[in-house]
Amino acid sequence: MRRIGARRRVGGIVVFDAPGEEGPPGVAVTAGRKVGGAVLRNRAKRRMREAVARAPIRPGHAYVLVASPEVVDAPFEELAAWVKEAVDVEDDR
């Protein structure tokens, strides 16, 4: 994913985007220990999954979203805008 994909940082998230298999997009969400304890990491992942559900993700792509500590406290509309901006970029390749 890191070798063939594109990396973008928007707000408090990092998104890796790579061409995937045909069909529905693959999405993985992760939050490391820098985000906080288990409760905060799970909250960050739940919030990002909901933001992804509202974003226009492209079929045939694979995404990995990595949370930073800002995801936990950011207003949801701001988080949703970060995700939308990160995944709604045309291919530069």
RORO-815056 format. One line per field, with one value per residue: x, y, z of N, C-alpha, C in turn; residue number from 1. Coordinates in Angstrom, 3 decimals. Layout:
n_x X:...;
n_y Y:...;
n_z Z:...;
ca_x X:...;
ca_y Y:...;
ca_z Z:...;
c_x X:...;
c_y Y:...;
c_z Z:...;
n NUM:...;
//
This chain:
n_x 0.820:1.877:3.945:2.841:0.740:-0.875:-0.133:-1.770:-2.121:-4.599:-5.859:-6.398:-5.917:-4.327:-4.252:-3.890:-4.030:-4.698:-4.804:-7.136:-8.759:-11.279:-14.620:-16.346:-14.930:-12.052:-11.662:-9.747:-9.380:-7.423:-5.931:-3.304:-1.296:-0.604:-2.885:-4.267:-5.574:-7.301:-10.060:-10.200:-8.910:-10.714:-12.968:-12.034:-11.708:-14.371:-15.590:-14.199:-14.960:-17.696:-17.515:-16.312:-18.375:-20.043:-18.622:-17.594:-16.385:-14.285:-15.033:-13.059:-10.725:-8.368:-8.256:-6.509:-6.968:-5.506:-5.635:-4.988:-4.298:-6.013:-8.407:-10.157:-11.215:-12.079:-14.702:-17.470:-18.337:-16.126:-14.253:-15.520:-15.277:-12.488:-12.049:-13.573:-12.219:-9.727:-10.212:-11.486:-9.936:-8.697:-6.905:-3.435:-1.682;
n_y -1.182:1.295:1.576:1.705:3.439:6.641:9.176:11.246:14.002:15.401:17.748:16.197:13.601:10.900:9.638:6.796:5.898:3.631:1.954:-0.657:-3.874:-4.629:-3.530:-2.986:-0.401:-0.902:-0.305:0.642:1.458:3.027:3.690:4.829:4.464:7.046:8.510:7.993:6.255:3.027:3.594:6.178:5.683:3.880:5.535:7.450:5.829:4.974:7.429:8.132:6.033:6.589:9.072:8.264:6.769:8.750:9.971:10.461:7.810:6.117:3.397:0.430:1.131:1.168:2.099:3.398:4.768:6.814:7.824:10.823:12.472:14.730:13.938:12.926:15.116:16.963:18.822:17.010:17.680:18.982:16.888:15.156:16.734:16.716:14.003:13.753:15.543:14.280:11.780:12.422:13.089:13.480:11.103:11.586:10.222;
n_z 0.000:0.856:-0.966:-3.569:-3.359:-2.701:-0.342:1.908:4.078:5.907:7.930:10.962:10.137:8.355:5.136:3.213:-0.089:-2.604:-5.776:-5.919:-5.863:-8.315:-7.782:-4.648:-2.531:-0.423:2.989:5.721:9.117:11.550:14.748:16.583:19.610:20.274:20.118:22.444:25.334:25.254:25.155:24.021:21.572:20.385:20.218:18.402:16.120:15.671:15.090:12.758:11.044:10.732:9.457:7.078:6.009:5.137:3.156:-0.290:-1.460:-3.781:-5.932:-6.424:-5.186:-2.460:0.887:3.685:6.744:9.127:12.399:14.282:17.440:17.302:16.177:18.088:19.548:17.667:16.077:14.686:12.078:11.034:11.057:9.229:6.945:6.639:6.017:3.667:1.967:1.852:0.615:-1.729:-3.981:-7.181:-9.202:-9.422:-10.868;
ca_x 0.000:2.721:4.810:2.120:-0.349:-0.626:-0.312:-2.219:-2.482:-5.596:-6.283:-5.864:-5.863:-3.454:-4.948:-3.160:-4.995:-4.044:-5.737:-7.421:-9.477:-12.552:-15.719:-16.447:-13.638:-11.610:-11.353:-9.239:-9.253:-6.538:-5.531:-2.188:-1.280:-0.477:-4.235:-4.618:-5.901:-8.193:-11.349:-10.023:-8.614:-11.963:-13.817:-11.488:-12.011:-15.818:-15.878:-13.681:-15.810:-18.926:-17.156:-16.085:-19.686:-20.645:-17.699:-17.722:-15.211:-14.311:-14.899:-11.807:-9.597:-8.171:-7.918:-6.145:-7.064:-4.780:-6.066:-4.074:-5.074:-7.007:-9.662:-11.030:-11.870:-12.527:-16.135:-17.673:-18.419:-14.749:-13.686:-16.125:-14.676:-11.128:-12.128:-14.067:-11.125:-8.641:-10.565:-12.113:-8.880:-8.495:-5.581:-2.387:-0.761;
ca_y 0.000:2.486:1.688:2.033:4.366:8.049:9.529:12.619:14.392:16.459:17.954:15.250:12.229:10.564:8.672:6.113:5.532:2.871:1.176:-1.967:-4.792:-4.139:-3.711:-1.986:0.013:-1.448:0.774:0.241:2.605:2.689:4.760:4.354:4.834:8.494:9.053:7.886:4.911:2.234:4.269:7.267:5.106:3.350:6.675:8.021:4.922:5.038:8.710:8.097:5.137:7.315:10.091:7.561:6.370:9.939:10.503:9.849:6.984:5.575:1.938:-0.005:1.703:0.710:3.228:3.204:6.037:6.774:8.943:11.488:12.879:15.760:13.312:12.690:16.339:17.821:18.734:15.966:18.255:19.231:15.567:14.687:17.522:16.195:12.713:14.008:16.150:13.306:10.678:12.947:13.677:12.733:10.490:12.403:9.305;
ca_z 0.000:0.926:-2.151:-4.794:-3.089:-2.417:1.068:2.105:5.441:5.914:9.312:11.923:9.623:7.235:4.285:2.157:-1.123:-3.665:-6.589:-5.336:-6.736:-8.829:-6.858:-3.585:-1.984:0.852:3.916:7.039:10.014:12.658:15.664:17.392:21.026:20.437:20.260:23.856:25.797:24.415:24.997:23.057:20.250:19.840:19.863:17.167:15.003:15.413:14.438:11.383:10.243:10.393:8.460:5.806:5.493:4.526:2.139:-1.622:-1.739:-5.139:-6.062:-7.026:-4.452:-1.088:1.742:5.087:7.447:10.393:13.247:15.204:18.621:16.988:15.743:19.244:20.008:16.568:15.781:13.692:10.726:10.613:10.764:7.978:5.862:6.447:5.313:2.304:1.195:1.676:-0.296:-2.936:-4.804:-8.435:-9.334:-10.015:-11.525;
c_x 0.868:3.572:4.058:1.046:0.111:-0.911:-0.713:-2.505:-3.433:-6.083:-5.599:-5.826:-4.829:-4.181:-3.974:-4.210:-4.232:-5.107:-5.905:-8.090:-10.760:-13.642:-15.712:-15.075:-13.331:-11.198:-10.886:-9.025:-8.386:-6.229:-4.454:-2.269:-1.100:-1.835:-4.666:-4.862:-6.918:-9.525:-11.247:-9.717:-9.890:-12.914:-13.347:-11.834:-13.500:-16.175:-15.383:-14.513:-17.110:-18.648:-16.918:-17.415:-20.375:-19.806:-17.895:-16.481:-15.391:-14.208:-13.565:-10.575:-9.527:-7.677:-7.500:-6.152:-6.418:-5.148:-4.895:-4.919:-6.153:-8.371:-10.643:-11.837:-12.401:-14.043:-16.358:-17.724:-17.029:-14.052:-14.222:-15.549:-13.248:-11.166:-12.559:-12.952:-10.021:-8.974:-11.134:-11.097:-8.715:-7.075:-4.614:-1.448:-1.058;
c_y 1.252:2.670:2.177:3.085:5.785:8.304:10.986:12.841:15.568:16.594:16.962:13.816:12.111:9.480:8.121:5.602:4.814:2.185:-0.202:-2.861:-4.138:-4.404:-2.666:-1.637:-0.699:-0.301:0.172:1.516:2.184:3.932:4.195:4.856:6.324:9.153:9.022:6.438:4.237:2.932:5.377:6.740:4.567:4.465:7.292:7.135:4.935:6.314:8.712:7.176:5.824:8.386:9.452:7.158:7.531:10.510:9.781:9.018:6.272:4.061:1.592:0.583:1.085:1.906:2.736:4.593:5.896:8.029:9.533:11.968:13.932:15.176:13.177:13.936:17.239:17.714:17.756:16.520:18.551:17.917:15.027:15.440:17.050:14.919:12.929:14.584:15.138:12.219:11.166:13.682:12.828:12.198:11.429:11.528:9.168;
c_z 0.000:-0.319:-3.369:-4.602:-2.880:-0.951:1.143:3.581:5.323:7.350:10.239:11.437:8.517:6.450:3.258:1.180:-2.230:-4.505:-5.980:-6.354:-7.216:-7.809:-5.774:-3.013:-0.674:1.752:5.237:7.849:11.191:13.488:16.575:18.823:21.266:20.619:21.719:24.237:24.886:24.156:23.952:21.661:19.609:19.433:18.549:15.966:14.673:14.662:12.987:10.501:9.833:9.348:7.098:5.187:4.783:3.387:0.807:-1.969:-3.070:-5.141:-6.727:-6.371:-3.064:-0.279:3.118:5.708:8.810:11.182:14.012:16.387:18.347:16.634:16.902:19.591:18.905:16.408:14.621:12.270:10.175:10.239:9.446:6.781:5.581:5.626:3.869:1.427:0.898:0.660:-1.618:-3.809:-6.047:-8.493:-10.028:-10.856:-12.986;
n 1:2:3:4:5:6:7:8:9:10:11:12:13:14:15:16:17:18:19:20:21:22:23:24:25:26:27:28:29:30:31:32:33:34:35:36:37:38:39:40:41:42:43:44:45:46:47:48:49:50:51:52:53:54:55:56:57:58:59:60:61:62:63:64:65:66:67:68:69:70:71:72:73:74:75:76:77:78:79:80:81:82:83:84:85:86:87:88:89:90:91:92:93;
//
